């Protein structure tokens, strides 16, 4: 038989609750944007692509296909999704299209990913 336990507190901190609700409301647009970024990075190939682009600044589909040992078509599909999500931009140079991380996300992504990977090294 499973025992049911509920959260019980002696005093409800209504000021803290209202403050936290207001904070979330004021950040709702940013939260929505970050949620989309995290959803895109939840795929191993897309996370690998972003890691590579943070490391090497810019790459073309051919480079990514060779590094990831995949065909260009699925790489292109992942790049399109990342671009549609606003995480990547592309620039054509002759016949080659280069992809890079949008500057506004670069520092934030580097920090998030570095902290996440550092957490893995610490055994967390």
C-alpha positions as CSV (number, residue, x, y, z in Angstrom):
1,X,0.0,0.0,0.0
2,X,1.4,3.4,-1.0
3,X,1.4,6.1,1.7
4,X,0.2,9.5,0.6
5,X,2.1,12.5,1.9
6,X,1.4,16.1,1.1
7,X,3.3,19.3,1.5
8,X,2.5,21.0,4.7
9,X,3.8,24.3,5.9
10,X,3.3,26.3,9.1
11,X,3.1,29.6,7.3
12,X,2.2,30.6,3.8
13,X,4.6,33.2,2.4
14,X,2.1,35.1,0.3
15,X,4.7,37.9,-0.5
16,X,7.2,35.4,-1.9
17,X,4.5,33.5,-3.9
18,X,3.2,36.8,-5.4
19,X,6.7,37.9,-6.2
20,X,7.6,34.6,-7.9
21,X,4.4,34.7,-9.9
22,X,5.1,38.3,-11.0
23,X,8.6,37.3,-12.0
24,X,7.4,34.4,-14.2
25,X,4.8,36.7,-15.8
26,X,7.3,39.4,-16.6
27,X,9.6,36.7,-18.1
28,X,7.0,34.8,-20.0
29,X,8.3,35.7,-23.5
30,X,11.9,34.9,-22.6
31,X,10.8,31.6,-21.0
32,X,8.9,30.7,-24.1
33,X,12.0,31.4,-26.3
34,X,14.3,29.4,-24.0
35,X,11.8,26.5,-24.0
36,X,12.1,26.4,-27.8
37,X,15.9,26.4,-27.6
38,X,16.0,23.6,-25.1
39,X,13.5,21.6,-27.1
40,X,15.7,21.9,-30.1
41,X,18.8,20.9,-28.1
42,X,17.0,17.9,-26.7
43,X,18.0,16.0,-29.9
44,X,21.5,14.5,-29.9
45,X,22.4,15.5,-33.5
46,X,21.1,19.1,-33.1
47,X,23.0,19.5,-29.8
48,X,26.2,18.1,-31.5
49,X,25.7,20.6,-34.4
50,X,25.4,23.5,-31.9
51,X,28.4,22.3,-29.9
52,X,30.5,22.2,-33.1
53,X,29.3,25.6,-34.2
54,X,30.2,27.1,-30.8
55,X,33.6,25.5,-31.1
56,X,34.4,26.3,-34.8
57,X,32.3,29.5,-35.3
58,X,30.9,28.5,-38.7
59,X,30.6,25.3,-40.8
60,X,28.9,24.1,-43.9
61,X,26.7,21.1,-44.3
62,X,29.5,19.1,-45.9
63,X,31.8,19.7,-42.9
64,X,29.0,18.7,-40.4
65,X,28.2,15.6,-42.5
66,X,31.8,14.4,-42.5
67,X,32.3,15.1,-38.8
68,X,29.0,13.5,-37.7
69,X,29.4,10.6,-40.2
70,X,25.9,11.3,-41.6
71,X,24.4,12.1,-45.0
72,X,23.9,15.7,-45.9
73,X,20.1,15.4,-46.1
74,X,19.4,14.7,-42.5
75,X,22.0,17.3,-41.4
76,X,20.3,19.8,-43.6
77,X,16.9,19.0,-42.0
78,X,18.4,19.5,-38.5
79,X,20.0,22.8,-39.6
80,X,16.7,24.0,-41.0
81,X,15.0,23.3,-37.7
82,X,17.7,25.1,-35.7
83,X,17.5,28.0,-38.1
84,X,13.7,28.1,-37.9
85,X,14.0,28.2,-34.1
86,X,16.2,31.2,-34.4
87,X,19.3,29.5,-33.0
88,X,21.3,29.5,-36.2
89,X,21.8,31.8,-39.1
90,X,23.3,31.0,-42.5
91,X,25.4,32.9,-45.1
92,X,25.9,31.9,-48.7
93,X,29.4,32.2,-50.1
94,X,29.4,31.1,-53.7
95,X,27.9,27.6,-53.8
96,X,28.5,27.0,-50.1
97,X,26.2,27.9,-47.3
98,X,27.8,28.4,-43.9
99,X,25.9,28.1,-40.6
100,X,26.7,29.8,-37.3
101,X,25.0,30.4,-33.9
102,X,23.0,33.6,-33.7
103,X,25.2,36.1,-31.8
104,X,22.5,36.8,-29.2
105,X,22.4,33.1,-28.2
106,X,26.2,32.4,-28.4
107,X,27.3,33.5,-24.9
108,X,24.2,32.0,-23.2
109,X,24.5,28.7,-25.0
110,X,28.2,28.5,-24.3
111,X,27.5,29.1,-20.6
112,X,24.6,26.6,-20.4
113,X,26.5,23.9,-22.2
114,X,29.8,24.5,-20.4
115,X,28.0,24.4,-17.0
116,X,26.1,21.2,-18.0
117,X,29.2,19.4,-19.2
118,X,31.2,20.6,-16.2
119,X,28.4,19.1,-14.0
120,X,28.9,15.8,-15.8
121,X,32.6,15.9,-15.0
122,X,31.8,16.5,-11.3
123,X,29.8,13.3,-11.2
124,X,26.5,15.2,-10.9
